[in-house]
Amino acid sequence: MTPPPAPTTEQEIQTAIYQTTKTLNNACYNFIVNNGIPVIVNGVTYTVGATPLDQSNLNSMATSVLASISQAKPWSANTSYNPGSIIEYYGNYLITKAGGTSGSSEFTAPSEFQVGATDGTVTWYLFGCLVALAGGGSQWFTPQEFSSAYAQGMAYITDMRSVYHNLVNSLSTYQSVSQINDVQWPFSNVQQAMQFVAFGGTETTSTSGASA
């Protein structure tokens, strides 16, 4: 049998480009998933979990939160509220779990999550999003804070994918297999990536939770 001809230099380069592209794609995916998504809320940097399930939860939460606050109406005195009603009250979004009838005068809005404020027969709570902290615990965010964090997170993922695409586009400029094989994912930790996309901070959190 006649042995197959040796691959040409061009074929070797194309094979190397294919393999490096696949390696870079996996590296980008693993970097995002393993290191999380950095976001800044009130000057503090958190790193939200970025597994496919985490990202799905964040997307669902964003949709739910936006839909909920879009239906919120200003507080009214002597008004019957159903369980789960959400109102806008001096820039805050409040939710009642049990419902009831509001009082005849304004009340002092809650300043902490899960701490109720009495208004007639209604108990109001701050409405927000719960994000689980790495290593235990959790962090509440107001809808405004969550919306800002979500936008930052999506921008960060877009930036990381842009880095990947730029690296892939650079592969065709190299004329040797060794040069192509030398192209690697440039970040080893979130801090390096944050500096690249002009983020900054220290604290770390993990997967996203439900909104309520």
Secondary structure, DSSP 8 states (H G I E B T S, - for coil): --------HHHHHHHHHHHHHHHHHHHHHHHHHHH-EEEEETTEEEEE--SHHHHHHHHHHHHHHHHHHHT-EE--TT-EE-TT-EEEETTEEEEESS-EE--SS-----SSTT--EEETTEEEEE--EEEE-TTS-EEEE-HHHHHHHHHHHHHHHHHHHHHHHHHHHHHTT--SHHHHHT-----SSHHHHHHHTT---------EEEE-
